Amino acid sequence: MRFILLETIQLLLYKEKPTLLNKVNFDDDNIFLEPLLFAYFNSKKDNLFSETMLTEIMQGYFVKKEPLILKESFNNEGIAYVPNLGYFDKQGNKIDDILIIDAFEIVKTKHPLLEKYFYEFYKGHIVNANPSYNSVWQENYKELEQAILIIKEHLPEFYNELVFANKRIFLHDNPKILNFTSIETIGMLYFYVLGKNNLIYFIEEIIHQASHNYLYYLMFNKEEFFKIDSLTTIMRDLTKQDWDYRNLYGAFHGLYTVTRRVECFDILLSKNVFSGREKHELLGRMADMFSRFQTGLELLNLDEVFTNKGKEFYLESTQKCQTILKKYENLVNEFDLSHRDLDFRYDEFCLTNSFETFLEKDKQGFYNIN
C-alpha cells in the first residue's frame, strides 16, 4: 500500500508540475510521503492555493538549492514553514530550525494547508469551525521526547509501525480540538496539551493516533475488507443505536486503535515500566478501554458487512483485545470513571480515585497483574 501512495503522489506531481521531479532524488521515498503533499492535492477541490504552493513545499527537497520561493506558505502569524529547511519571516529570513526527535519532527507552527483540519468537535457535530489555538511545542517537546523513547525501548513492534506511517507531530493548547489524524494529511499527528506531567498522556495518544495513520495504509484498498461502502454507511443505520454517528470505517478504526492501546498498555504494565502516579494513570487509562472496546461492531452481521479478509481482521483484533482485557477485569469495579466525558484526563480521574489508596494497595501487590 505504501507503494501505491508513492506512485499516486509521483503521478500527481508529474501531471501538475513535472519539472519538480527532475530537481529531487526520485529514489527517496520520504519526499513523496511528505504530509503537505497529501494536504496540497486534497486541497485542490477548495481552490485556495496555486501550483506555486507545490514548489514551496518541494523546494526543501531539491538536490541543488535554488533561491527560496515564499508566497503562499505564510500562516496568519506571518511565518512560513518549509519542509526540510525551517521557518521563515516575510522578508525571507530564517527565524527557526527544524526540530527532530528521534525519527520524528515536532512542527512548531501550523501550515496554511493544514488550517482547515482544525475545528472543535463534539459527539458527531462541529461546534466551532474556526477555533483559536496556539502552538505549545516549546513547553512540551522534552516530555514528548521521553514518551517516544520509552515506546522505542519497550514497544519495539509498535515503534516500527510508528516510524512506518508517521512523520510529524503538532502540539496545541485547545482541548476542544480533539486529537486527530486525517487520511488527507497522512503522517501528521495533532495533539492538544493541558498542564504539565503529560508523559502517560503522550504515550497513549502516540499509540492511539499513530495507529490511525498505520491503518490508513493497511486498509488503503477498503474494498478488500468491506462488502459495503464503509465511508457512507453510518453505524446507527446498521445497529439501530441512535447515538452512533460514526461511519463503518471510523468504527473499525476505533476497534483497531483500542486494541493497539490495550496491547501496548499490557506490555508496559507487565514489564513494570512505571510506578507511583504514572502507574496509577496508566491503570486508569487501561480501565478506560473497557467502555471503548465493544461499541457497535459486535452488533453487525459480519458476513453482510465484511469480506473474508475483513472478517478475519475484525475477529483477530476482537480476540486480542478481549483476551488482554480479561486479565484486567478487576479494574472495572476498582476505578470510578464517572468523571470522563470524551477524553480520559488524569486530574479528573484523581478526584474519584484516590492516589493515596492506590499507593497502599500497590504496596500490597494488588495491581501486579500478570
C-alpha positions in Angstrom: 0.0 0.0 0.0 2.9 2.3 0.6 4.0 1.8 -3.0 0.5 2.7 -4.2 0.6 6.0 -2.3 4.1 6.8 -3.5 3.1 6.1 -7.1 -0.1 8.2 -6.8 1.8 11.2 -5.5 4.5 10.9 -8.2 1.8 10.7 -10.8 0.0 13.8 -9.5 3.3 15.7 -9.4 4.1 14.7 -12.9 0.7 15.8 -14.2 0.8 19.2 -12.4 4.5 20.2 -12.5 6.8 17.5 -14.0 9.9 19.8 -13.7 9.9 19.3 -10.0 10.6 15.6 -10.4 13.9 16.5 -12.1 15.0 18.5 -9.1 14.7 15.9 -6.3 16.1 12.5 -5.6 13.4 10.3 -7.2 14.6 7.3 -5.2 14.0 9.0 -1.8 10.5 7.7 -0.7 10.3 10.2 2.1 9.9 13.0 -0.4 6.7 11.5 -1.8 5.3 10.7 1.6 5.5 14.3 2.6 2.3 15.1 4.5 2.0 18.5 3.0 1.9 16.9 -0.5 -1.1 14.9 0.6 -2.7 18.0 2.0 -1.9 20.0 -1.2 -3.5 17.5 -3.6 -6.5 17.1 -1.3 -6.9 20.9 -1.2 -7.4 21.1 -5.0 -11.2 20.9 -4.6 -11.1 24.1 -2.4 -9.1 26.2 -5.0 -7.3 28.1 -2.2 -3.7 27.6 -3.5 -1.9 27.8 -6.8 0.8 25.5 -8.1 3.3 27.8 -6.6 2.5 26.2 -3.2 3.6 22.9 -4.7 7.1 24.4 -5.4 7.2 25.9 -2.0 6.6 22.5 -0.4 9.1 20.7 -2.6 12.0 23.2 -2.5 13.4 21.8 0.7 14.0 18.5 -1.1 15.8 20.0 -4.1 19.1 18.3 -4.7 20.6 21.6 -6.0 19.4 24.5 -3.8 17.6 27.4 -5.5 16.5 30.9 -4.4 13.7 30.4 -1.8 10.2 31.0 -3.0 7.8 32.1 -0.3 4.4 33.4 -1.5 1.6 31.1 -0.2 3.2 29.3 2.7 2.7 32.1 5.3 0.2 31.4 8.1 -1.8 34.1 9.9 1.3 34.6 12.2 3.3 35.7 9.2 5.5 32.6 9.4 6.3 30.2 6.6 7.2 26.6 7.3 9.2 24.9 4.6 9.8 21.1 5.0 13.4 20.2 5.4 14.5 23.9 5.6 12.9 25.6 8.6 10.8 28.6 9.4 10.9 32.0 7.7 9.5 35.5 8.1 8.0 37.6 5.3 11.4 39.0 4.4 12.7 35.5 3.7 14.9 35.4 6.9 15.2 32.1 8.6 13.8 32.5 12.1 13.9 28.9 13.4 15.2 25.5 12.7 13.5 22.1 12.2 13.2 20.2 15.4 13.8 16.5 15.1 13.2 14.0 18.0 14.5 10.5 17.1 12.6 9.7 13.9 10.0 12.4 14.2 9.7 16.1 13.6 7.9 18.4 16.0 6.2 21.1 14.0 6.5 24.5 15.6 3.7 26.4 13.8 0.8 25.5 11.6 1.0 25.5 7.8 -1.9 27.1 5.9 -2.6 23.8 4.1 -3.5 22.3 7.5 -5.7 25.0 8.8 -9.0 23.5 7.6 -8.5 20.4 9.6 -8.7 22.2 13.0 -12.2 22.5 14.3 -14.0 21.9 17.6 -16.0 18.7 17.5 -18.4 17.1 20.0 -20.3 13.9 19.6 -20.7 14.0 15.9 -21.1 17.7 15.4 -18.7 20.6 14.5 -19.4 23.2 17.2 -16.8 25.7 16.0 -15.3 25.6 12.5 -12.8 28.4 13.2 -11.3 27.9 16.7 -8.4 29.7 18.2 -5.3 27.7 19.3 -1.6 28.2 19.8 1.4 26.0 19.3 2.9 24.7 22.6 5.8 22.8 21.3 8.4 24.6 23.4 6.8 23.8 26.7 6.2 20.1 25.9 8.8 18.7 23.4 11.1 17.3 26.1 8.4 15.2 27.7 7.2 14.2 24.3 10.7 13.0 23.5 10.7 10.9 26.7 7.4 9.3 25.6 8.8 8.4 22.2 12.0 6.9 23.6 10.0 4.8 26.1 7.9 3.5 23.2 11.1 2.8 21.2 12.7 0.9 24.1 9.7 -1.1 25.5 7.4 -1.4 22.5 9.7 -2.1 19.5 7.0 -3.8 17.4 4.7 -0.8 17.7 7.6 1.6 17.2 8.2 0.0 13.8 4.6 0.8 12.9 5.0 4.3 14.3 8.0 5.0 12.1 6.4 3.4 9.1 3.3 5.6 9.0 4.1 8.8 10.9 6.4 11.7 10.4 5.4 14.8 12.3 3.6 15.9 15.5 1.9 19.3 16.1 1.1 20.3 19.7 -1.5 23.0 20.5 -3.5 24.3 23.5 -7.2 23.9 22.6 -8.7 20.8 24.2 -11.9 21.2 22.2 -10.0 20.3 19.1 -9.9 16.6 19.8 -6.7 14.8 19.0 -6.8 13.5 15.4 -5.2 12.4 12.3 -6.5 12.6 8.7 -6.0 10.4 5.7 -5.7 13.7 3.8 -2.6 14.6 5.8 -1.3 11.1 6.4 1.8 11.1 8.5 0.8 14.0 10.7 -0.3 13.7 14.4 -2.2 16.5 16.1 -2.4 16.7 20.0 -3.8 19.2 22.4 -1.8 19.6 25.6 -3.0 20.7 29.1 -0.8 21.5 32.0 2.3 19.5 32.9 3.2 15.9 33.6 1.8 14.5 30.4 4.1 11.5 29.9 1.4 8.8 30.1 -1.0 11.0 28.1 1.6 11.4 25.3 2.3 7.6 25.3 -1.4 6.9 24.9 -2.0 9.4 22.2 1.0 8.4 20.2 -0.2 4.8 20.2 -3.8 5.9 19.6 -3.3 8.5 16.8 -0.3 6.8 15.1 -2.4 3.6 14.8 -4.9 5.6 12.8 -2.2 6.6 10.3 -0.9 3.0 10.2 -4.4 1.7 9.5 -4.8 4.2 6.6 -2.0 2.3 4.9 -3.2 -1.2 6.0 -6.7 -0.6 4.7 -5.9 1.6 1.8 -8.0 -0.6 -0.5 -11.2 -0.6 1.5 -13.0 -3.0 -0.8 -10.6 -5.7 0.3 -12.1 -5.5 3.8 -15.7 -4.3 3.3 -18.5 -5.6 1.1 -20.4 -2.3 1.5 -19.2 1.3 1.3 -17.5 1.8 4.7 -17.4 5.6 4.3 -21.0 6.3 3.5 -22.6 3.6 5.7 -23.5 5.1 9.1 -23.3 2.7 12.1 -26.7 3.7 13.5 -28.4 2.6 10.3 -26.9 -0.9 10.8 -27.1 -1.2 14.6 -30.2 1.0 15.4 -28.2 2.6 18.1 -29.3 6.3 17.7 -26.2 7.7 19.4 -23.7 6.1 16.9 -22.9 8.9 14.4 -19.7 7.1 13.1 -19.3 5.6 9.7 -18.4 2.0 9.4 -14.8 2.8 8.5 -14.4 5.0 11.6 -15.9 2.4 13.9 -13.3 -0.1 12.6 -10.6 2.4 13.3 -12.0 2.7 16.8 -11.6 -1.1 17.4 -8.1 -1.2 15.9 -6.8 1.7 17.9 -8.3 0.4 21.2 -6.7 -3.0 20.5 -3.3 -1.4 19.9 -3.5 0.6 23.1 -4.6 -2.4 25.2 -1.7 -4.5 23.7 0.8 -1.8 24.4 -0.5 -0.9 27.9 -0.4 -4.5 28.8 3.3 -4.8 27.9 4.2 -1.6 29.8 2.3 -2.8 32.9 3.7 -6.4 32.7 7.3 -5.0 32.5 6.6 -2.7 35.5 7.9 0.3 33.5 6.1 2.8 35.7 5.4 3.3 39.3 3.6 5.9 41.5 1.4 8.4 39.7 2.4 7.2 36.3 1.3 3.6 37.1 -1.9 5.0 38.6 -2.6 6.9 35.5 -1.8 4.0 33.1 -4.0 1.6 35.0 -6.8 4.2 34.9 -6.3 4.5 31.1 -6.4 0.7 30.8 -9.7 0.6 32.7 -11.0 3.3 30.3 -10.5 0.9 27.4 -13.3 -1.4 28.6 -16.0 1.1 27.7 -14.3 1.9 24.4 -14.0 -1.7 23.2 -17.4 -3.1 22.2 -19.2 -0.1 20.9 -21.2 -1.4 17.9 -19.3 -3.6 15.5 -20.2 -6.7 17.6 -23.9 -6.0 16.7 -23.3 -6.3 12.9 -24.0 -9.3 10.7 -20.3 -9.8 9.9 -20.9 -11.7 6.7 -23.0 -8.9 5.2 -20.5 -6.2 6.1 -17.0 -7.7 5.8 -15.2 -9.7 3.1 -13.4 -12.8 4.4 -10.2 -10.7 4.8 -12.1 -8.0 6.7 -13.9 -10.5 8.9 -10.7 -12.3 9.8 -9.1 -8.9 10.7 -12.1 -8.0 12.8 -12.1 -11.3 14.7 -8.4 -11.2 15.2 -8.5 -7.7 16.7 -11.5 -8.6 18.9 -9.9 -11.7 20.2 -6.7 -10.0 21.1 -8.5 -7.2 22.9 -10.8 -9.5 24.8 -8.0 -11.8 25.9 -5.9 -9.0 27.3 -8.8 -7.1 29.0 -9.8 -10.2 30.8 -6.6 -10.0 32.7 -7.5 -6.5 33.9 -11.3 -7.1 34.6 -10.9 -6.3 38.3 -10.1 -2.7 37.3 -13.7 -2.2 36.1 -15.0 -2.2 39.7 -11.8 -0.8 41.1 -11.9 2.6 39.5 -14.6 5.1 39.2 -14.6 6.6 35.7 -17.8 8.7 36.0 -15.6 11.8 35.5 -15.0 11.0 31.9 -16.8 12.7 29.1 -14.9 12.2 25.8 -11.3 12.0 26.9 -9.6 10.5 29.9 -8.0 13.2 32.0 -5.8 12.2 34.9 -6.5 15.2 37.1 -10.3 14.4 37.0 -9.6 10.7 37.5 -7.9 11.5 40.7 -11.0 13.3 42.1 -12.8 9.9 42.2 -9.8 7.6 42.5 -7.5 8.3 45.5 -3.9 8.2 44.7 -3.0 7.5 48.4 -5.4 4.5 48.4 -3.8 3.3 45.2 -0.3 3.5 46.8 -1.4 1.5 49.8 -2.9 -1.3 47.6 0.1 -1.2 45.2 2.5 -1.8 48.0 0.5 -5.0 48.8 0.9 -6.1 45.2 -2.8 -5.6 44.3 -2.0 -4.1 41.0 0.7 -6.6 39.9 -1.3 -8.2 37.1 0.4 -11.0 35.1 
